[in-house]
Amino acid sequence: MDWWAPRGVVRRNPDQKEDPTKVVKIRGVLDHEVRGSLVKLLEEYNDIFAWSHDEMPGIPLNLAAHRLAVDATIKLVKQKRRHFNAKRNVAVQEEVDKLLKARFIRESCYPEWIANIVMVTKANGKWRMCVDYTDLIRACPNDSFSLPKIDQLIDSTAGNKLLSFMDAFLGYNQIMMHPTDQDKTSFITRLGLYCYKVMPFGLKNAGATYQRLVNKLFKQQIGRSMEVYIDNMITKSQMAD
């Protein structure tokens, strides 16, 4: 059975045939030999691809955890709850329920820091729930860990025949918050207080925490066969196979 339709494109994940939304797309611009090699690779490592929150095992705490070095001299801030209309409240509760089911968040009791949520409209018209960590960010010092320079990463890809670009699925959420810092990420909704068990987007120094992790995981490959900038990865191949 082919992985591509006549014009080059779609085949259902072999382990998820009952769900037509879980598909792999292969562009028709690739020549037949390269496509065949790619199909073989995808079939062999099919189990490492995540389609939803539930399929993300997460990174063990002994490999990485996000810490919040909050300045003890900064005044604690508990934001008052922001009120939304009925439509946004429904969207908020749907997102909270999804995060609870995925075990990304938990209920928070007696938090010292409380942030509000912000609802943003996505391109498809649906809502994205964000947390306004402005006050918490101000209370945390900069992490001096150096991120790679993008121009140098681009230069390092020159001369390769094939470049493969990968983006981690909800990469930040695969890293756990350190247990002692979870309550500091607390946010307030109409129905309660919650905090993150995983590293959310928007926290200070989250990028540095992620870069530390990938530098550790891909130490032997970075600079040789791949380059990594936070949750964006490029593998470099001198030959198409």
NORNOR-V749796 format. One record per backbone hydrogen bond with DSSP energy under -1.0 kcal/mol. NH is the residue of the N-H (numbers start at 1). CO is the residue of the C=O. E is the energy in kcal/mol with one decimal. If there is no record, write none. Layout:
<<NH/CO/E> <NH/CO/E>>
This chain:
<<8/5/-2.5> <11/24/-1.6> <13/22/-2.1> <16/13/-2.0> <19/16/-1.9> <22/19/-1.6> <23/21/-1.2> <24/11/-2.3> <26/9/-2.6> <30/27/-1.2> <35/31/-2.5> <36/32/-2.3> <37/33/-2.0> <38/34/-2.3> <39/35/-2.7> <40/36/-2.1> <41/37/-2.0> <42/38/-2.6> <43/39/-2.4> <44/40/-2.0> <45/41/-2.0> <48/45/-1.7> <49/46/-1.3> <55/52/-1.1> <56/53/-1.7> <59/174/-3.3> <63/60/-1.9> <64/60/-1.7> <66/176/-2.4> <70/68/-1.8> <71/139/-3.3> <74/71/-1.8> <79/114/-2.6> <89/85/-2.3> <90/86/-1.9> <91/87/-1.7> <92/88/-2.6> <93/89/-2.4> <94/90/-2.2> <95/91/-2.0> <96/92/-2.6> <97/93/-2.6> <98/94/-1.9> <99/95/-2.4> <100/96/-2.4> <101/97/-2.3> <102/98/-1.9> <103/100/-1.1> <104/99/-2.6> <106/195/-2.2> <108/193/-1.9> <114/77/-2.0> <115/186/-2.2> <118/130/-3.2> <120/128/-2.8> <122/126/-3.5> <125/122/-2.0> <128/120/-3.1> <130/118/-2.9> <132/116/-3.0> <133/131/-1.3> <137/133/-2.8> <138/134/-1.9> <140/137/-1.4> <153/149/-1.8> <154/150/-2.3> <155/151/-2.1> <156/152/-1.7> <157/154/-1.4> <158/155/-1.4> <160/157/-1.4> <161/237/-1.3> <162/237/-2.1> <164/235/-2.2> <166/233/-3.0> <168/231/-2.2> <174/171/-1.6> <175/172/-1.7> <177/197/-2.5> <178/66/-2.5> <181/178/-2.5> <185/182/-1.9> <186/183/-1.5> <187/194/-3.0> <188/115/-2.1> <189/192/-2.6> <194/187/-2.4> <195/106/-2.6> <197/104/-3.1> <198/104/-1.4> <199/175/-3.5> <206/203/-1.4> <209/205/-1.9> <210/206/-2.2> <211/207/-2.5> <212/208/-2.3> <213/209/-1.6> <214/210/-2.4> <215/211/-2.4> <216/212/-1.6> <217/213/-2.7> <218/214/-2.7> <222/218/-2.7> <223/226/-2.5> <224/221/-2.2> <225/221/-2.1> <226/221/-1.6> <227/234/-2.4> <229/232/-3.0> <232/229/-2.0> <233/166/-3.0> <234/227/-2.6> <235/164/-2.3> <236/225/-3.1> <237/162/-2.1>>
